[in-house]
């Protein structure tokens, strides 16, 4: 007994166990198989599982007549890239965009449409580099953030809408954006011209702070590592890696099965931290931004004094945040101690001062640097 002899229900159950590629192959065997393999329920499942799509649309958001057509067009648009990599990059952007939509839509609105192959090639030719495959696919899905007005505003505080976000302490205010390809070209040329790093021709600027104190992230297109400039960048070009080098796999091989460069790993980790609550939004002076100071253990500590957590320091219950930093001569250290509190007000105390313990928390160079 062959497949042709099976009833429609049995045939449907068998086809439902296949992946999209095998289903397409089966549809070429006979007219009956082609009809069964065209069932929209199958292609909805493929689109949902592979691309996390709930509606039939092309990579640019345009509606399509069916899920089968949707899957076919997606495969055609990204035919030059490994499909597993395309699926992974799509999940990465879905993670970031879903968090933005639910928590920070004003930042999500700055994300640009994907770049074309021609735009990517123009950037590569202009700067004399070859982008790692994962970064190429990342830009095919999203060409960075719309930042022209942000970088031309001349404001010392810049904008708070960076996808990567930042922090503030003392006079330091940092908020990092992902750069679109046009800005990658401009910022990289500026970097080479002012700092004289022409020998670092494989480095391109992919992310930068919009604030007065500039923070720059560089992708090395040869080894696929991402670096951030230190305060010595303008002096001796000092940078530190942002992702564990051991995680980076061959990224220029179209036939590889598990390509991952630092840009993809970096954005995946950022999305994980946002969704898990390790980092979140902070509002200061009516301005919201992504705050990179960790908010849950083990990257921060929790201590209880007299049965209290998070004391209310204002009558209306507003959150009080104190942020600070310290230079270390080594790659690790720690902080602990206590704050002295006064019940009531300093001008009208309701009791004796008491100490609130600050639990020990580590200071060390992390595996991922943002």
Secondary structure, DSSP 8 states (H G I E B T S, - for coil): --GGGS-HHHHHHHHTTS-HHHHHHHTTT-HHHHHHTT-HHHHHHHHHHHH--SS-B-TTS-B-S-HHHHHHHHHHHTTTS-HHHHHHHHHHHHHHHHHHHHH-HHHHTTB-----HHHHHHHHHHHT----HHHHHHHHH---B--HHHHTS--TT--S--SSEEEEETTEEEEEEE--HHHHHHHHHHHHHHH--TT-TTEEEEEEE-SSS--EEEEETTT--EEEE-TTHHHH--EEESS-GGG----S-TT-SS---HHHHHHHHHHHHHHHTSSEEEEETTEEEEE-S--STTSS----BTTBSS---STT------------SSSEEEEEEEEEE-SB-SSSBSS--EEEEEEEEEEE--SS--
